[in-house]
Amino acid sequence: MKGIIVAGGLGTRLYPLTKVISKHLLPIYDKPMIYYPLSVFMMANIKQILIITTPTDYDQYKRLLGNGTQLGCHFQYAVQNEPNGIAQAFIIGEKFIDNDNIALILGDNFFYGIDLSCHLQKLTNIDGAYIFTYEVSNPNCYGIVELDRNDKPISIEEKPNELKSNYAVTGLYLFDNDVINIAKNLQQSHRGEYEITDINKVYLQRNKLHVIKLDKTVVWFDMGTFQTLNDTSQFVRSMEIENGINIGCIEEIAYKKSYIDIYQLKKLSEPLINSGYGIYLQNIINGS
């Protein structure tokens, strides 16, 4: 399975910060935001990754992440010229996807929990679509899925006025290869976007939409507002200082997953050694 990270859009909920920098490059404690969704893919052994961003921010991502070989991965980049919706990612990424299944994660979504990686590693040969849901207190802010007694989806709506469920659809999706053709036949929504919810509705009609409910052993944040941006940073800081865990450290993941060896880890840590982040990597090297 390949992966797509959607790191485009205007980030208007975070103005004026995002007038000068891509939302997905803003710091979440000691790392750029994009490190966290990228680490989810790497933990799940998804190493071929397409990063979709804006024309303005394209060069910044290439400068930050390179082609991925330093991490034992392979990164490609593509541009979404206008913020026309998440579903457009499958059209932009058609050549990259080729004949494979595809995982898509939004660049402003934060996940933490070992159960998530286990789910992703098991779901390789899929038929249909898989969405990951999370129970929230403000469901009218998200896409919401209604479930029957057996946790099978009945309906799915984007930011509904009439609430039928408290289960939000998180920004992590798995699709079989037919998602490309479905995306090509979508109509723009009233917001002028190609909605990923509409793709999920097609799979629901085909009885091929599968729901995985994430319980509270997994932490999920949508980092698109000032409040959630701050909440995520505080969570990461607390976990790292109090528990000695470095969340979203892509260099550490590459080393522990054996994507790279100790010599490559040393090389990656050298330009970072004067920062707290680099000191953490140096401790790993010293203890190896």
ROTORVO-663810 format. One record per residue: y, z, x of N, C-alpha, C in turn; residue in three letters. Coordinates in pm, whole numbers, m for minus. Atoms other than C-alpha are relative to their C-alpha. Layout:
     n_v     n_w     n_u    ca_v    ca_w    ca_u     c_v     c_w     c_u  res
       Y       Z       X       Y       Z       X       Y       Z       X  ala
...
# end
This chain:
     n_v     n_w     n_u    ca_v    ca_w    ca_u     c_v     c_w     c_u  res
    m120       0      83       0       0       0     125       0      86  met
    m130       4     m67     353     m84     113     100      85     m77  lys
    m100     m84      63     670     108      33     138     m62       2  gly
    m141      40       7    1026      34     m75      84     126     m20  ile
    m101    m105      21    1315     278     m35     127     m68     m50  ile
    m123      56      55    1611     195    m257     116      89      43  val
    m113     m76     m55    1925     305     m72     129     m77     m19  ala
    m120      77      32    2189      92    m241      89      77     m95  gly
     m88     m62      98    2432     157    m522     134      42      58  gly
    m135     m39     m40    2787     284    m512      15     150      21  leu
     m10    m146     m17    2721     659    m527     125      58     m62  gly
    m128     m39      59    3013     705    m766       5     148     m38  thr
       0    m143      35    2903    1058    m865      38      87     119  arg
     m35     m76    m121    2978    1161    m506     130     m50      64  leu
    m134      37     m51    3323    1002    m469      82     126      23  tyr
     m38     109     m91    3529    1025    m251     m89     m14     124  pro
      84       8    m119    3256    1092       9     m61    m139      17  leu
      74     125      m9    3070     774     m75      88    m124      m1  thr
     m90     115     m19    3378     555     m54      m1     m45     146  lys
      m5      32    m143    3338     567     324    m136       4      68  val
     133      m7     m60    2967     635     383    m104     m12    m110  ile
     109      13      95    2644     547     209     m51     138     m41  ser
      53    m127      50    2517     830     m11    m124      44      76  lys
     131     m33     m57    2177     811     155       8      32     149  his
     m21     m44    m137    2328     883     496      73     134       8  leu
     m63    m132       2    2499    1204     387     m98     105      51  leu
      90    m100     m56    2360    1515     558     m59      91    m107  pro
      67    m105      75    2104    1730     382     m45     101     105  ile
       8     m97    m110    2130    2031     611      10     m72     133  tyr
     m12      53    m136    2042    1883     952     m53    m143      16  asp
      53     137      m8    1918    1533     865      69     m90    m102  lys
     m51      93     101    2041    1220     687     m91       2    m123  pro
      75      m5     125    1934    1211     324    m123     m91       1  met
     110      98       6    1713     904     376    m124      47      75  ile
     117     m51     m73    1487    1096     615    m103      62     m96  tyr
      90     m73      88    1341    1291     324     m91     m92     m81  tyr
      93      94      66    1209    1003     109     m85     m77     100  pro
      78      68    m103    1104     826     429    m117      87      44  leu
     107     m89     m43     902    1131     529    m112       8    m104  ser
     102       1     105     722    1123     191     m96    m116      21  val
      84     117     m26     596     772     266     m85      19     125  phe
      73     m16    m124     500     857     621    m114     101     m15  met
     105     m99      23     305    1164     509    m116     m60     m79  met
     102      64      82     117     939     266     m63    m121      69  ala
      55     111     m79      27     691     544      51    m137     m46  asn
     m67     127      33     263     426     404      95     m29     115  ile
     m75      25    m125     398     271     723      76    m133      m1  lys
     m78     124      15     518     m75     614     102      23    m112  gln
    m104     m47      92     850       2     449     120     m95       2  ile
    m121      80      17    1136    m209     314     111      91     m49  leu
    m117     m80      38    1477     m41     297     104     m95     m57  ile
     m97      86      68    1711    m201      44     132      75     m10  ile
    m130     m65      m2    2078    m124      87     110    m102     m33  thr
    m113      86      34    2425    m273      43      42     m83     122  thr
     m48      78    m115    2590    m542     259      83      84      97  pro
     m86     m84     m83    2836    m279     387     m80      95      88  thr
      75    m106     m68    2571     m27     490    m120     m51      79  asp
     119      60     m62    2301    m264     619     m12      35     148  tyr
       6     m21    m146    2391    m230     988     m18     148      36  asp
      13    m142     m30    2413     150     971    m146      45      m6  gln
     141     m38      11    2053     183     855     m83     m57     115  tyr
      73      59    m113    1928     m56    1121      28      77     128  lys
     m36     m76    m119    2116     143    1384     m68     138      m1  arg
      62    m132      11    1974     472    1256    m151      m5      19  leu
     146      m2       8    1611     372    1203     m70    m108      81  leu
      62     107     m78    1553      53    1403    m109     m71     m77  gly
     107      74      66    1242    m147    1332    m122      86     m31  asn
     106     m94      35    1023     161    1299    m111      14     103  gly
     111      m6     m96     797      92    1597       2     129      82  thr
     m10    m124     m75     927     404    1774     m68     115     m75  gln
      67    m100      82     769     600    1487    m141     m44     m40  leu
     131      52      37     451     394    1466      m1     m66    m136  gly
     m14      63     132     581     224    1151      60    m140      18  cys
     m65     131      m2     725    m114    1058     102      m3    m113  his
    m107       1      98    1064    m121     883      61    m138     m10  phe
     m79     120      25    1229    m421     725     119      41     m86  gln
    m122     m30      73    1571    m436     561      37    m118     m89  tyr
     m48     103      92    1715    m626     266     126      51     m67  ala
    m130     m32      60    2047    m636      83      m4     m24    m150  val
     m29      19     142    2124    m583    m283     151     m18     m11  gln
    m143      32      m7    2461    m754    m315      82      73    m106  asn
     m67     m73     107    2553    m588    m645     m96     107     m53  glu
      86    m106      55    2425    m263    m803     m58     m39    m136  pro
      55      56     123    2211    m444   m1059    m125      70     m50  asn
     112     m76      51    1947    m180   m1109    m117       7      95  gly
     113     m26     m90    1636     m42    m944    m105    m108      m8  ile
     108      97      18    1398    m300   m1090      23    m127      80  ala
     m28     119     m80    1573    m574    m895     m63       9     139  gln
      61     m20    m132    1414    m424    m583    m128     m82      15  ala
     126      72      m9    1086    m599    m668      21    m150      17  phe
     m35     141     m20    1254    m939    m679      53     m20     142  ile
     m53       6    m137    1449    m874    m359    m114      12     101  ile
     109     m28     m94    1129    m749    m195    m125     m82     m21  gly
     120      77      34     893   m1018    m325     m78     m45     122  glu
      71      47    m120     811   m1166      15     m60     115      78  lys
      51    m118     m69     771    m823     168    m126      54     m69  phe
     114     m52      76     535    m708    m109    m121     m91      15  ile
     107     100     m13     331   m1030     m89    m106      26    m107  asp
     108     m22      97      m7    m962    m255     m43     146     m10  asn
      38    m140      m7      m8    m585    m205      51      80    m119  asp
     m59     m98      91      47    m288    m431     122      61      67  asn
    m127     m46     m56     381    m119    m389      37     138     m54  ile
     m60    m128      37     526     232    m390     151     m13      16  ala
    m146       3      m8     896     271    m460      53     141     m15  leu
     m64    m131       8    1106     579    m396     150     m18      11  ile
    m146       5      m6    1475     632    m458      49      81     120  leu
     m48     m63    m123    1670     721    m146      70     132     m19  gly
     m66    m129      25    1837    1018    m316     m94      99     m68  asp
      97     m93      57    1516    1188    m429     m65      82     110  asn
      58     m94     m94    1385    1495    m249    m127      58     m60  phe
     126     m60      39    1022    1604    m274     m50      88     113  phe
      64     m86    m100     854    1893     m98    m122      65     m63  tyr
     124     m59      50     494    1995    m151    m119     m83      43  gly
     114      72     m56     160    1907       0     m80     m74    m107  ile
      76      66     107       8    1815    m340      45    m144     m21  asp
     m52     134      19     234    1511    m359     m63     m98      97  leu
      61      87     m99     102    1363     m36    m146     m27     m32  ser
     141      17      38    m254    1420    m156     m13    m101    m113  cys
       2      97     109    m181    1230    m477      19    m142      54  his
     m34     134     m49     m28     937    m290    m112     m59      86  leu
     106      50     m87    m309     911     m37    m122     m45     m81  gln
     113      38      84    m566     888    m319      27    m128     m78  lys
     m36     112      87    m376     624    m516      33    m124      83  leu
     m21     120     m81    m423     316    m301     m39    m127     m77  thr
      45     116      79    m626      72    m513      28      28    m147  asn
     m42     m37     135    m436     104    m839       1    m121     m92  ile
      m9     101     105    m442     m90   m1164     102      49    m100  asp
    m106     m43      88    m117     m61   m1354     112      70      74  gly
    m114     m72     m58     168     181   m1287     m24     150      m9  ala
       6    m146      m2     186     548   m1194     141      54      14  tyr
    m128     m68     m12     489     765   m1255     m26     149      20  ile
      11    m143     m29     546    1122   m1139     107      72     m80  phe
     m94     m69      88     704    1359   m1388      18     145      43  thr
     m36    m137     m38     871    1697   m1351      73      63    m118  tyr
     m64     m67     114     968    1946   m1621     138      51      39  glu
    m139     m34     m32    1347    1994   m1629      68      65    m119  val
     m76     m68     106    1602    2194   m1826     108     m89     m60  ser
    m104      91      49    1845    1900   m1868     m55    m142     m15  asn
      70     128       7    1623    1609   m1979      87    m119     m40  pro
     m85     112      41    1907    1405   m2127      67     m70     118  asn
     m59      62    m119    2017    1327   m1769     m96     m98      69  cys
     103      77     m71    1696    1141   m1680     m74     m94     m95  tyr
     100      68      78    1439     895   m1795    m105     101     m41  gly
      89    m102      54    1204    1095   m2016    m126     m65     m55  ile
     126      50      53     837    1040   m2094     m56     102     m99  val
      64     m83     102     675    1174   m2410    m151     m11      16  glu
     143      m4     m25     311    1280   m2372     m75      51    m122  leu
      84     m54     106      27    1339   m2615     m74     125      51  asp
      70    m123     m36    m211    1636   m2606     m84     m15     128  arg
      81      27    m120    m411    1471   m2328      85     m47     118  asn
     m96      39    m104     m99    1406   m2119       4    m151      25  asp
     m16     145     m10    m111    1034   m2189     136     m39     m60  lys
    m136      33      46     229     865   m2234       1     m67    m137  pro
     m20      60     132     344     781   m2586     124     m88       2  ile
    m126      75      m8     699     670   m2514      73      36     127  ser
     m82     m26    m118     946     645   m2230     139     m56     m27  ile
    m138      39      31    1325     632   m2267      93      44     112  glu
    m100     m31    m102    1622     629   m2031     113      81     m62  glu
    m107     m89      45    1860     924   m2092      13      m1    m153  lys
      m1       9     147    1769     955   m2462      95     101     m65  pro
     m81     m94      79    1998    1111   m2722     m90      97     m76  asn
      97     m82      72    1699    1237   m2921    m113      37      94  glu
      97     m44    m100    1482    1444   m2691    m137      23     m61  leu
     138     m16      44    1106    1419   m2737     m85      72     104  lys
      77     m60    m109    1007    1582   m2410      97      58     103  ser
     m77     m53    m112    1131    1784   m2113     m50     m54     133  asn
      58      54    m122     938    1574   m1862      81    m120      50  tyr
     m80     105     m62    1172    1374   m1642     m87     m88      88  ala
      65      93     m91    1052    1065   m1461      74       7     133  val
     m63     m12    m131    1121    1129   m1094      15    m138      63  thr
     m27     127     m67    1231     860    m851    m110     m44      94  gly
     114      43     m79     882     787    m721     m97     m72     m91  leu
      82      84      86     667     506    m861    m103     m76      83  tyr
     102      85     m61     346     319    m777     m32    m112     m99  leu
      27     114      87     279     m30    m911    m102     m93      62  phe
      84     108     m49      15    m297    m886      88    m123      22  asp
     m78     116     m42     120    m642    m772      67     m76    m114  asn
     m59      71     114     202    m765   m1122     143      43     m28  asp
    m137     m48      23     527    m568   m1107     103    m107      34  val
     m95     106     m37     693    m870    m943      26     m91    m119  ile
     m17      89     116     629   m1096   m1243      68      70    m115  asn
     m66     m76     107     732    m822   m1484     149       9      27  ile
    m142     m11     m36    1060    m772   m1298      75    m130     m21  ala
     m64     131      14    1134   m1144   m1304      31     m34    m146  lys
     m17      31     142    1108   m1149   m1684      81     104     m76  asn
     m81    m103      65    1328    m847   m1753     134     m56     m45  leu
    m137      26      44    1650    m869   m1949      88     116      45  gln
     m91    m106     m38    1955    m675   m1837      24      96    m116  gln
     m25    m102     102    2016    m350   m2023     146      m4     m43  ser
    m139      m7      46    2337    m262   m2207      93      45     112  his
     m81     m41    m117    2455    m116   m1873      14    m113     101  arg
      m8     113     m91    2416    m457   m1711     m94      11     118  gly
      94     m22    m110    2121    m343   m1499    m142     m38     m41  glu
     142      21      22    1755    m428   m1459     m67     136      20  tyr
      43    m139       2    1601     m95   m1553    m148      13      37  glu
     141     m26     m33    1282      39   m1399     m73      62    m120  ile
      60     m51     123    1223     217   m1731     m57    m114     m84  thr
      50     115      76    1183    m127   m1890    m129     m55      61  asp
     127      38     m63     914    m212   m1635    m110      95     m45  ile
     100     m98      43     734     110   m1723     m39     m20    m146  asn
      31      26     141     758      20   m2092    m101    m114     m14  lys
      96     111       3     571    m306   m2024    m140      53      32  val
     130     m58     m35     292    m114   m1853     m51      92    m112  tyr
      40     m86     111     291     135   m2143     m60     m84    m113  leu
      51      88     104     245    m149   m2392    m138     m55      34  gln
     131      51     m46     m49    m272   m2183    m103     112      15  arg
      86    m117     m18    m197      79   m2181     m38      18     146  asn
      25     m12    m144    m165      80   m1802     106      87      69  lys
     m96     m94     m57     104     344   m1753     m68     136      13  leu
      67    m127     m28     m41     656   m1590     104     103      45  his
     m96    m107     m28     142     988   m1564     m66     109      85  val
      42    m114     m81     101    1249   m1291     108     107     m13  ile
     m94    m110      19     265    1579   m1382       4      85     127  lys
     m18     m85    m117     405    1759   m1080      31     142     m47  leu
     m28    m137      39     386    2134   m1118      99      63      99  asp
    m104     m67     m80     610    2393    m951     m43      27     144  lys
      35      m4    m143     410    2379    m627      72    m111      75  thr
     m83     106     m58     621    2067    m568     145      27     m38  val
    m144     m14      25     999    2095    m534      60    m139      m8  val
     m64     131      17    1202    1801    m662     148      17     m30  trp
    m143       7      27    1575    1735    m648      43    m146      m9  phe
     m75     125       1    1778    1434    m753     134      32      66  asp
    m113     m42     m82    2048    1454    m485     128     m79     m29  met
    m110      90      32    2301    1238    m669     130      64     m39  gly
    m125     m68      36    2560    1504    m754      35     101     108  thr
     m42    m100     m98    2761    1753    m550     m85     127     m11  phe
      78    m122      19    2567    2042    m704    m140     m15      57  gln
     138      17     m48    2221    1900    m633      m3     m30     149  thr
     m10      23    m144    2331    1782    m288       5     134      74  leu
     m14    m133     m59    2432    2139    m208    m128      82     m19  asn
     123     m75      27    2121    2289    m372    m112     m43      94  asp
     106      50     m89    1892    2066    m166      24      47     142  thr
     m33     m46    m135    2072    2151     157     m33     148      17  ser
      29    m144      m8    2044    2523      82    m150      25       2  gln
     145     m16       2    1673    2487       3     m59     m33     137  phe
      53      41    m131    1603    2300     328      38     103     106  val
     m45     m98     m99    1812    2544     532     m81     128     m12  arg
      76    m122      22    1633    2842     376    m143     m13      51  ser
     138      21     m42    1288    2697     437     m11     m10     152  met
       7      21    m144    1366    2600     795      31     128      78  glu
     m38    m122     m72    1533    2926     899     m98     112     m27  ile
      84    m115      37    1314    3172     709    m148     m23      27  glu
     143      27     m12     978    2996     738     m36     m85     123  asn
      27      77    m120    1016    2792    1056     m60    m137     m26  gly
      52     132      37     933    2466     875     113    m101      11  ile
    m101     104      m9    1122    2149     959     m33    m109    m101  asn
      29      95     109    1126    1948     636      66    m134      30  ile
     m56     134     m14    1173    1573     659      19     m46     143  gly
     m13      39    m141    1142    1556    1039     m94    m117      28  cys
      84     119      m9    1017    1199    1075     m67     m13     136  ile
      61       5    m132     952    1232    1449    m123      92       7  glu
     113     m93       1     730    1536    1399    m116     m56     m82  glu
     105      59      84     541    1362    1117     m72    m111      74  ile
      61     111     m75     484    1054    1333     m96      53     106  ala
      86     m59    m103     341    1276    1607    m124      66     m61  tyr
     112     m73      60     125    1495    1383     m97     m92     m73  lys
      89      97      65     m11    1191    1197     m62     m95     101  lys
      52      84    m110     m96    1035    1537      50    m143      m5  ser
     m64     132      m7     137     740    1480      55     m23     140  tyr
     m53       8    m136     285     818    1823     m66     110      83  ile
      57    m104     m87     173    1018    2127     112      89      55  asp
     m96     m99     m50     344    1301    2316     109     m64      86  ile
     m99      67     m85     518    1062    2556     107     m69     m85  tyr
     m97      62      90     679     872    2270      87     107     m69  gln
     m77    m108      61     782    1201    2108     106      52      97  leu
     m98     m43    m101     951    1308    2433     116     m98       8  lys
    m105     101      m9    1142     981    2445      93       8    m121  lys
     m82     m11     120    1259    1022    2086      88     124       2  leu
     m75    m126       2    1373    1379    2149     115       3      99  ser
    m101      m7    m107    1584    1305    2458     144     m13     m49  glu
    m140      10      43    1901    1182    2282      41     107    m101  pro
     m28    m102     101    1873    1470    2033       0     141      56  leu
      32    m130     m57    1816    1755    2276     115      99      m9  ile
    m114     m91       7    2169    1898    2252      29      48    m143  asn
     m17     m44     138    2139    1942    1876    m113      94     m38  ser
     105     m87      50    1942    2197    1678    m125     m78     m35  gly
     112      87      36    1724    1913    1558     m82     m34     124  tyr
      69      33    m125    1642    1812    1915     m72     118      60  gly
      65    m121     m52    1565    2171    2015    m131      24     m74  ile
     124     m16      77    1308    2185    1733    m108     m92      54  tyr
      99      94     m56    1137    1873    1871     m45      44     138  leu
      37     m47    m133    1147    2018    2220    m100     115      m6  gln
      96    m109      18     965    2327    2094    m139     m53     m32  asn
     129      62      31     691    2104    1955     m63     m55     127  ile
      49      58    m125     661    1926    2289     m51     110      94  ile
      39    m109     m89     649    2254    2482    m129      70     m47  asn
     119     m67      51     378    2388    2252    m120     m90     m15  gly
     110      95      22     163    2076    2250    m109      16     107  ser
# end
